[in-house]
């Protein structure tokens, strides 16, 4: 059998996860119906330091009586880089090559015309792989293997791995993780599935207990907290090298709490009626409750007009917060969307240089009252932002992603998109949690033994509690010495030094160049979406895709049988709409999903996106020997607690930590809350509960101590903080 396969990217739309086959009966005299079904999937994940290598093997069988075509789809994770794709002809594995999209299409069409095989060629976008797998004979099983690499997210002092298994079909799905250097990790757990784990020969192996349904989350806690920095490099002789830099700065002082001016701007237009309005009220009440004693706030509600809770900022006193909650409870959805008026009102107070000024804008629609041109609204805001940080929350598919992204980029914040049916409270609450501790702002690399080129992100983000700086960059030169990074925290400059060696050549860490290229492509794609396309930008994306083997809007992956010759065919160039020129059209499901994906891929937001809080409403795995069971969870003080044997237990707690037990709401309890006010929410969970520190944990339970002996609290805090 002779065939070709074209692998390309499609515009991203809301999808079920895990790969799947869409079938169509092949043309010809055979009229019996085919039936392509997935008969099995095996997912193998190898963790290499901070990088995961995924290998997804899928097997599909035509159980019908007719010849079938199969079109394979796979939704790629946000910051993942395609490695390769294999199609099996019996036992023979066929791989392909990355080509310009127009050339790949031309070759493919030529092969199809000569051999008269059916084919499906698609235009391209971000996120969804689509591969034509044909023909599938009756009774035949076709195997494909997709490989990709992903930079792992940090979740506190742990690594977070996710695989979207989805719910399509009844075929068994096996998911296995292999983690070398097992001594680095404490007990893994899953907030979504039971797991089996084993340790042998220095390797930790984790298997998701079948049947596997839905997205798989695996958390790998480090045995020791993440503090400090690392620089990994890769270089070919005579070429610029590539580097991956991690920085986990030590936390601010235990008593440090940022003084904030927070402006909440909420859309109460008619389209927000019903569940969305109730969620918005709940999100605002939650956000108000998260304000601290040093904070000030404003409340602005807008529809056709703009309403203020009070003029200017209000101190977050109990009396003022009670009045604000009453104001929120009285909000009702009606009228149009005066987004320009809302943005003007949010920026009319000058930011205080001694305080962190944050603007939260929540909307579900597009401008319909006053100025309606998104580019004009964004341009007007850009000239007035000053020291304000702007965080936008787009609810549903009708939001204008161009405008919300522009406001977030200009305001050095982030854009978060809340899908239909998702809870707005999770998105807003997650960002508020991150912003509760002093930021390391104005970060920059001040010196290094080599010259850094085209680093991604181009501007280093602000870092808040529990966040980590991750930088991918090219570099020129060689040398050994410190990489020095400076930032400002609570008005003071801080300096961090990471020792690094930049050798003239290094074959290790070959995953770094494509990861860097993936980020650069994400940034260039966002630039096109916000500013419009140009031949130069398109050429950069195409060149990066070809050199590093990355699927883009302008590259495609072509698999063909060895020796196959194709005639030239007519290619169709692909050009996305200009960002500025098509701003009004950047609404709907495709724009919504593309904005979410570009943001995740580029990682160029000044403030990292909020950690997904949805897992706190799912089950978390509790170890029982080598197996786990699913248990209820809660989140508090930015931590996840699982109820194990009737005790709300911090996910970071492990048996090696010494435990001090105090009685709830005793003088000892109040003394600890006073010493560590940021932990008040967690310590107030229903007793009994366990809260983990770096070298010690505290348990709140009946029968615990009621008073600290002289010096005991100070000694405990020293252990708790890991000093």
C-alpha positions in Angstrom: 0.0 0.0 0.0 1.3 3.4 -1.0 0.2 6.5 0.8 1.2 9.9 2.1 0.3 11.7 5.3 0.1 15.4 5.9 0.2 16.6 9.6 -0.8 20.2 10.2 -2.3 22.4 12.8 -5.9 23.5 12.8 -7.7 26.5 14.4 -8.4 25.6 18.0 -12.0 25.0 19.0 -13.5 23.6 22.2 -12.6 19.9 22.1 -12.7 16.7 23.9 -9.1 15.7 24.8 -7.0 12.7 23.8 -6.6 11.9 20.1 -9.5 10.6 18.1 -10.4 9.4 14.6 -13.1 10.9 12.4 -14.0 8.5 9.7 -15.4 8.7 6.1 -16.1 5.8 3.8 -13.6 5.7 1.0 -15.0 6.2 -2.5 -15.3 3.2 -4.8 -17.5 0.2 -5.5 -17.6 -1.0 -1.9 -20.7 0.3 -0.3 -20.6 -1.5 3.1 -20.3 0.8 6.0 -16.9 1.1 7.7 -16.6 1.6 11.5 -13.3 3.0 12.8 -12.9 2.5 16.5 -10.0 3.1 18.9 -9.0 -0.2 20.4 -6.3 1.1 22.8 -4.0 4.0 23.8 -0.7 3.9 25.7 0.8 7.1 27.0 4.4 7.0 28.2 5.8 10.1 29.9 9.5 10.4 30.9 10.4 13.3 33.2 13.8 14.8 32.4 14.5 17.4 35.1 11.9 20.1 34.4 10.8 18.7 31.0 8.4 15.9 30.2 8.7 13.8 27.0 5.3 12.4 25.9 4.8 9.4 23.6 1.2 8.8 22.7 0.6 5.5 21.0 -2.9 5.0 19.6 -4.4 2.0 17.8 -7.5 2.2 15.6 -9.3 -0.7 13.9 -11.8 -0.7 11.0 -14.4 -3.1 12.4 -16.8 -2.6 9.5 -16.9 -4.2 6.1 -16.0 -1.2 3.9 -12.7 0.6 3.3 -12.5 3.6 5.6 -10.5 6.8 5.7 -9.4 8.0 9.1 -8.6 11.5 10.1 -6.6 11.6 13.3 -7.0 14.6 15.7 -5.1 15.5 18.8 -5.3 18.7 20.9 -1.8 19.7 22.0 -1.3 21.2 25.5 -0.5 24.9 25.7 3.3 25.1 26.0 4.1 21.8 24.2 6.4 21.4 21.3 5.8 18.8 18.6 8.7 16.3 18.2 7.5 13.8 15.6 4.7 11.6 14.3 5.0 8.0 13.2 2.6 6.0 11.1 2.9 2.2 11.0 2.5 0.1 7.8 2.4 -3.3 9.4 5.6 -3.5 11.5 7.3 -0.8 9.5 7.5 2.6 11.2 7.3 5.6 8.9 8.4 9.1 9.9 8.4 12.3 8.0 9.9 15.7 7.6 9.0 19.3 8.3 8.3 21.3 5.2 6.8 24.7 4.4 3.1 24.3 4.4 2.6 25.3 0.8 5.3 22.9 -0.4 3.9 20.0 1.8 0.4 20.6 0.4 1.8 20.7 -3.2 3.7 17.4 -2.8 0.7 15.8 -1.1 -1.7 16.8 -3.8 0.6 15.5 -6.5 0.9 12.1 -4.8 -2.9 12.0 -4.4 -3.5 12.8 -8.1 -1.1 10.1 -9.2 -2.2 7.3 -6.9 -5.8 8.4 -6.6 -5.8 8.0 -2.9 -8.2 10.1 -0.8 -6.7 12.9 1.2 -7.8 15.6 3.6 -5.6 18.8 3.6 -6.4 21.4 6.2 -5.5 25.0 6.9 -3.6 25.7 10.0 -3.8 27.4 13.4 -2.7 26.6 17.0 -3.4 23.7 19.2 -5.1 20.9 17.2 -3.1 18.3 15.2 -4.9 16.8 12.3 -3.5 13.9 10.3 -5.0 12.0 7.4 -4.6 8.3 8.0 -5.9 6.3 5.0 -7.1 3.9 3.8 -8.0 1.5 6.6 -9.0 -1.9 5.2 -11.8 -4.0 6.8 -10.4 -5.7 9.9 -7.1 -3.7 9.8 -5.6 -2.0 12.8 -3.7 1.2 12.2 -1.1 2.5 14.8 0.1 6.0 15.1 2.6 7.5 17.6 2.7 11.2 18.5 5.7 12.5 20.4 6.0 16.0 22.0 7.9 17.8 24.7 6.5 20.0 27.4 8.0 22.3 30.0 6.5 21.3 33.3 4.7 23.9 35.4 5.6 24.5 39.0 2.8 24.2 41.6 4.3 25.5 44.8 7.2 23.2 45.7 6.1 20.6 43.3 6.0 19.8 39.6 2.6 19.5 37.9 2.1 17.0 35.0 -1.2 16.9 33.1 -2.4 14.6 30.3 -5.8 15.2 28.7 -7.2 11.7 28.4 -10.7 12.8 27.5 -13.9 10.7 27.6 -14.2 9.6 23.9 -14.9 5.9 23.4 -14.5 2.9 25.6 -11.0 1.8 24.6 -8.6 1.2 27.4 -6.1 4.0 28.1 -2.8 3.3 29.9 -0.9 6.2 31.3 2.6 5.7 32.8 5.1 8.1 34.2 8.8 7.3 34.6 10.8 9.7 36.7 14.6 9.2 37.1 16.4 10.6 40.1 13.5 9.5 42.3 15.4 10.7 45.4 14.4 14.3 44.5 10.7 13.6 45.0 8.4 12.9 47.9 5.2 10.9 47.6 3.5 11.7 44.3 -0.3 12.2 44.3 -3.0 12.8 41.8 -6.0 15.1 42.3 -7.9 13.2 39.6 -7.1 9.5 39.7 -5.9 6.7 41.9 -2.3 5.8 41.2 0.2 3.0 41.7 3.8 3.9 42.4 7.1 2.0 42.8 10.7 3.0 43.2 13.5 0.8 41.8 17.0 1.5 40.6 16.8 5.2 41.3 13.6 5.6 39.1 10.1 6.4 40.3 7.4 4.8 38.2 3.8 5.9 38.5 0.9 4.3 36.8 -2.6 5.7 36.6 -5.0 3.0 37.8 -7.3 2.1 34.9 -9.9 2.8 33.7 -8.6 6.2 32.8 -11.3 8.8 32.1 -10.9 12.5 32.0 -7.8 14.7 32.4 -5.0 13.1 34.4 -3.1 15.4 36.9 0.0 14.2 38.6 1.8 16.3 41.3 5.5 15.5 42.1 6.4 17.2 45.4 10.1 18.0 45.9 11.7 16.5 49.0 13.2 20.0 49.6 11.7 23.3 48.7 12.6 25.1 45.5 14.9 27.9 46.3 17.8 29.1 44.1 18.5 28.9 40.5 19.7 26.7 37.7 21.0 27.3 34.1 20.9 24.4 31.6 22.6 24.8 28.2 22.8 23.2 24.8 25.3 24.3 22.1 26.5 23.0 18.7 30.1 23.9 17.7 30.4 27.1 15.8 26.7 28.1 16.5 24.9 30.2 19.1 23.9 28.2 22.1 20.6 27.9 23.9 19.9 28.2 27.6 17.1 27.4 30.0 17.2 29.5 33.2 15.1 28.8 36.4 15.0 31.1 39.4 13.0 30.3 42.6 13.7 33.3 44.9 13.4 32.9 48.6 10.0 34.0 49.9 9.5 37.4 51.4 9.6 37.7 55.2 6.9 35.7 56.9 5.1 38.9 58.0 5.5 40.7 54.6 2.2 41.6 53.1 2.0 43.9 50.1 0.1 47.2 50.5 -2.4 47.1 47.6 -4.8 49.5 45.8 -7.3 47.2 44.1 -9.9 48.3 41.6 -12.6 45.8 40.8 -14.4 46.6 37.5 -17.4 44.3 36.7 -19.6 44.1 33.7 -23.3 44.2 34.6 -24.8 44.5 31.1 -27.8 42.5 30.1 -25.8 39.6 28.8 -24.4 39.0 32.3 -27.9 38.0 33.6 -28.5 34.7 35.3 -25.7 32.4 36.4 -22.9 34.7 35.2 -24.2 37.6 37.3 -24.4 35.4 40.4 -20.9 34.1 39.8 -19.6 37.6 39.3 -21.2 38.7 42.7 -19.7 35.6 44.4 -16.3 36.3 42.8 -16.4 39.9 44.1 -17.4 38.8 47.6 -14.5 36.3 47.6 -12.1 39.0 46.3 -13.2 41.5 49.0 -12.7 38.9 51.7 -9.1 38.4 50.5 -8.2 42.0 51.1 -5.8 42.7 53.9 -5.6 45.4 56.6 -3.2 47.5 54.5 -5.2 47.3 51.3 -7.5 49.9 49.8 -10.1 49.2 47.1 -12.6 50.6 44.6 -15.7 49.0 43.1 -16.9 50.0 39.6 -19.9 48.4 37.9 -20.7 49.2 34.3 -23.4 48.6 31.7 -24.6 51.5 29.5 -23.3 53.8 32.3 -20.7 53.5 35.1 -21.5 53.2 38.8 -19.0 53.7 41.7 -19.2 52.2 45.2 -17.5 55.3 46.5 -15.3 58.1 45.2 -11.6 57.2 45.3 -10.0 54.4 47.3 -11.6 53.1 50.5 -9.6 51.4 53.3 -10.4 47.7 53.7 -11.9 48.1 57.2 -14.6 45.7 58.4 -17.3 48.4 58.1 -16.3 49.4 54.6 -16.1 45.8 53.4 -19.6 45.2 54.8 -20.9 48.1 52.9 -19.1 46.9 49.7 -20.7 43.5 50.0 -24.1 45.2 50.2 -23.3 47.1 47.1 -22.3 43.9 45.3 -25.4 42.1 46.4 -27.5 44.9 44.8 -25.9 44.6 41.4 -28.3 43.5 38.6 -27.6 42.9 34.9 -29.2 45.3 32.4 -28.3 47.6 29.5 -25.4 47.7 27.1 -21.6 47.5 27.5 -19.8 50.8 28.0 -16.3 49.4 28.1 -14.5 52.6 27.3 -16.2 54.4 30.2 -15.3 51.5 32.6 -11.6 51.6 31.6 -11.5 55.4 31.9 -13.0 55.2 35.4 -10.6 52.5 36.4 -7.6 54.5 35.4 -8.7 57.9 36.7 -7.0 57.4 40.0 -3.2 57.9 39.8 -1.2 54.9 41.1 0.6 55.4 44.4 4.3 54.7 44.0 4.4 53.2 47.5 1.6 50.7 46.8 0.8 48.0 44.3 -2.0 49.2 42.1 -4.1 46.3 40.6 -7.1 46.6 38.2 -9.4 43.6 37.8 -11.7 43.9 34.7 -14.4 41.2 34.2 -16.6 41.3 31.1 -18.5 38.9 28.9 -19.1 41.0 25.9 -17.9 43.5 23.3 -18.2 47.3 23.5 -21.7 48.4 22.4 -22.0 51.9 24.1 -19.7 54.8 23.6 -16.4 54.0 21.8 -16.7 50.6 20.2 -13.4 50.3 18.3 -11.2 48.0 20.3 -7.9 49.4 19.0 -9.0 52.9 20.0 -10.0 51.8 23.5 -6.7 50.0 23.9 -4.7 52.9 22.6 -6.5 55.3 24.9 -5.8 53.1 27.9 -2.1 52.7 27.0 -1.5 56.3 27.5 -3.0 56.4 31.0 -1.9 53.1 32.6 1.2 54.3 34.3 2.1 52.1 37.2 -1.3 50.2 37.2 -1.3 46.5 36.6 -4.3 45.3 34.6 -5.8 41.8 34.8 -8.6 41.0 32.4 -11.1 38.2 32.7 -13.1 37.3 29.6 -16.2 35.2 30.3 -17.6 33.2 27.4 -17.0 33.2 23.7 -18.4 36.7 23.0 -15.5 38.6 24.4 -13.2 40.6 22.2 -9.9 38.8 22.8 -7.8 41.4 20.9 -9.0 44.1 23.3 -8.6 42.1 26.5 -5.1 40.9 25.4 -4.1 44.5 24.5 -5.2 45.8 27.9 -3.4 43.0 29.8 -0.2 43.5 27.7 -0.2 47.3 28.1 -1.0 46.9 31.8 1.8 44.3 32.5 -0.8 41.9 33.8 -2.5 38.8 32.4 -5.6 37.9 30.4 -7.6 35.0 31.7 -10.4 33.4 29.7 -13.2 31.6 31.4 -15.0 29.1 29.2 -18.8 28.8 29.2 -19.9 26.8 32.2 -16.7 27.4 34.1 -16.7 29.2 37.4 -15.6 32.8 37.4 -14.7 32.6 41.1 -11.9 30.1 40.4 -10.2 32.5 37.9 -10.5 35.6 40.0 -9.7 33.8 43.3 -6.6 32.3 41.8 -5.2 35.6 40.7 -6.0 37.2 44.1 -4.1 34.4 45.8 -1.0 35.0 43.7 -1.1 38.7 44.3 -1.4 38.4 48.1 2.3 38.5 48.8 4.9 41.1 47.7 6.1 40.8 44.2 9.6 40.8 42.8 9.0 43.5 40.2 11.1 45.1 37.5 13.2 41.9 37.1 16.1 42.1 34.7 19.3 40.1 33.9 22.1 42.6 34.7 25.1 40.5 33.8 26.2 37.1 32.5 29.4 35.5 31.1 27.8 35.5 27.6 25.5 37.7 25.6 21.8 36.7 25.7 19.9 37.0 22.4 16.1 36.9 21.8 15.2 35.7 25.3 11.6 34.6 25.9 9.9 36.2 27.6 11.5 39.4 26.2 10.5 41.3 29.4 10.9 39.3 32.6 7.7 38.9 34.5 6.9 40.0 38.0 7.0 37.1 40.5 4.6 36.6 43.3 4.5 34.1 46.2 5.2 30.5 45.0 6.0 31.5 41.4 9.2 30.8 39.5 11.1 32.6 36.8 11.6 30.5 33.6 13.6 32.1 30.8 14.5 30.5 27.5 17.2 32.2 25.4 19.8 32.0 22.8 23.3 33.1 23.7 26.5 34.0 22.0 30.0 33.3 23.4 31.4 31.0 26.0 32.5 31.3 29.6 31.9 30.4 33.2 30.6 32.7 35.9 27.4 34.1 37.6 24.2 35.1 35.9 23.0 38.0 38.0 19.3 39.0 38.2 17.9 42.0 40.0 14.4 42.9 41.1 12.5 45.1 43.4 10.5 43.8 46.4 8.7 46.1 48.8 10.7 49.1 47.6 14.1 47.4 48.0 16.4 46.1 45.3 17.3 42.4 45.6 20.0 40.5 43.7 20.2 36.8 42.8 23.2 35.0 41.5 23.2 31.7 39.5 26.5 30.1 38.7 26.6 28.8 35.1 28.9 27.2 32.6 28.5 28.1 28.9 30.6 25.5 27.0 31.5 25.9 23.3 29.5 22.7 22.7 27.2 20.5 24.7 25.1 17.7 23.4 23.0 17.5 26.5 19.7 19.2 27.0 18.7 19.0 23.3 15.1 19.8 24.3 16.0 23.4 24.9 16.2 24.7 21.3 12.7 23.6 20.3 11.3 24.9 23.6 12.9 28.3 23.0 11.6 28.3 19.4 8.1 27.4 20.5 8.1 30.4 22.8 9.4 32.7 20.1 6.7 31.4 17.7 4.1 32.0 20.4 5.3 35.6 20.9 5.5 36.2 17.1 2.0 34.8 16.7 0.6 37.0 19.4 2.3 40.0 17.7 0.6 39.1 14.5 -2.7 38.8 16.2 -2.4 42.2 18.0 -0.5 44.2 15.4 -1.2 42.6 12.1 0.8 40.2 9.9 3.7 41.0 7.7 6.0 39.0 5.4 8.9 39.4 7.8 7.0 38.0 10.8 5.6 35.1 8.7 9.1 34.4 7.4 10.5 34.3 11.0 7.8 31.8 12.1 8.3 29.6 9.1 12.1 29.6 9.5 11.8 28.7 13.2 9.4 25.9 12.5 11.6 24.4 9.8 14.8 24.6 11.7 13.5 23.2 14.9 10.9 20.9 13.6 7.9 22.7 15.0 4.4 22.7 13.5 3.2 26.2 12.9 0.7 28.0 10.7 3.3 28.0 7.9 4.9 24.5 8.3 3.5 21.0 7.9 4.8 17.5 8.5 4.8 15.2 5.5 5.1 11.4 5.8 5.5 9.4 2.7 6.5 5.9 1.7 10.2 5.7 0.8 10.8 6.2 -3.0 7.5 7.9 -3.6 7.7 10.6 -6.2 5.1 13.4 -6.5 4.3 15.9 -9.1 4.0 19.6 -8.2 0.6 20.7 -7.2 -1.0 24.0 -6.4 -0.4 25.2 -2.9 -2.6 27.6 -1.0 -0.7 30.1 1.1 -2.0 30.7 4.6 -2.3 34.2 6.0 -4.1 35.0 9.2 -6.1 38.1 9.5 -4.4 41.3 10.5 -4.6 41.9 14.2 -5.5 45.6 14.1 -7.6 45.3 11.0 -9.7 42.4 12.2 -10.0 43.5 15.8 -13.8 43.7 15.8 -13.9 40.1 14.4 -11.8 38.6 17.1 -14.7 37.1 19.0 -16.3 33.7 19.1 -15.1 30.3 20.2 -12.1 30.1 17.8 -10.8 33.5 18.9 -11.4 32.7 22.5 -9.5 29.4 22.4 -6.7 30.8 20.3 -6.2 33.7 22.8 -6.0 31.1 25.6 -3.5 29.0 23.7 -1.3 31.8 22.5 -1.0 33.2 26.0 0.0 29.8 27.4 2.5 29.2 24.6 4.2 32.6 24.7 4.4 32.8 28.5 5.1 36.5 27.9 2.7 38.0 30.4 4.2 40.2 33.0 2.4 38.3 35.7 2.0 34.5 35.4 -1.6 33.2 35.0 -3.3 32.1 38.1 -2.9 28.5 39.1 -5.9 26.5 38.1 -8.1 26.1 41.2 -10.5 23.7 39.7 -8.6 20.7 41.2 -9.6 21.9 44.6 -13.1 20.8 43.8 -12.1 17.4 42.6 -10.7 14.5 44.5 -7.1 14.3 45.6 -5.2 11.0 45.9 -4.2 9.8 49.4 -1.5 7.2 49.6 -2.4 3.7 50.9 0.7 1.5 50.5 1.5 1.7 46.8 -2.1 2.7 45.9 -4.1 5.8 46.4 -7.8 6.6 46.8 -9.7 9.7 45.9 -10.6 12.1 48.7 -12.3 15.5 49.1 -10.1 18.6 48.9 -10.2 22.3 49.8 -7.9 25.2 49.2 -6.9 27.9 51.7 -4.0 30.3 51.9 -2.9 29.2 48.4 -2.5 25.6 49.5 -4.5 22.4 48.7 -5.8 20.3 51.7 -7.0 16.7 51.4 -9.2 15.1 54.0 -7.3 12.0 55.1 -8.7 10.0 57.9 -10.8 12.9 59.0 -7.9 15.4 59.0 -7.6 18.2 56.6 -4.0 17.7 55.5 -1.7 20.0 53.6 -0.7 18.3 50.3 2.9 19.4 51.1 3.0 17.5 54.4 5.0 14.3 54.7 5.8 11.9 57.5 9.4 13.2 57.9 8.2 16.6 59.2 7.9 17.0 63.0 4.4 18.0 64.1 3.4 20.4 66.8 -0.2 20.3 67.9 -2.1 23.3 69.1 -5.7 23.7 70.3 -8.0 25.6 68.0 -8.6 29.2 68.8 -6.5 29.0 71.9 -3.9 31.7 72.9 -1.3 29.5 71.1 -3.4 29.5 68.0 -3.9 33.3 68.0 -0.2 33.8 68.6 0.7 31.8 65.5 -1.9 33.6 63.4 -0.5 36.9 64.6 3.0 35.8 63.7 2.0 34.4 60.3 -1.2 36.3 59.2 -0.9 35.0 55.6 -1.8 31.5 57.0 -4.9 32.6 58.9 -7.3 31.2 56.3 -5.7 27.8 56.4 -5.4 27.7 60.2 -9.1 28.5 60.4 -10.1 25.3 58.5 -12.3 22.9 60.4 -10.2 21.1 63.0 -8.4 18.8 63.0 -6.0 20.1 60.2 -2.3 19.9 59.4 -0.4 22.7 57.8 3.1 22.0 56.4 6.2 24.1 56.6 9.7 23.4 55.2 11.0 21.5 58.2 8.0 21.2 60.5 4.2 21.1 60.4 1.6 22.4 62.8 -1.6 20.4 63.6 -4.7 22.2 64.9 -6.7 19.8 67.0 -8.4 19.3 70.4 -5.9 18.4 73.1 -3.1 20.4 71.7 -1.1 23.0 73.6 -2.9 26.2 74.5 0.1 28.3 75.4 3.6 28.6 73.9 6.4 28.2 76.4 9.1 30.9 76.4 10.9 30.9 73.1 8.9 27.9 71.8 7.0 29.8 69.2 10.2 31.4 67.8 11.9 28.0 67.7 8.9 26.4 65.9 8.7 29.3 63.3 12.4 28.8 62.6 11.8 25.1 61.8 8.6 25.9 60.0 10.3 28.5 57.7 13.3 26.2 57.2 15.8 28.7 58.6 
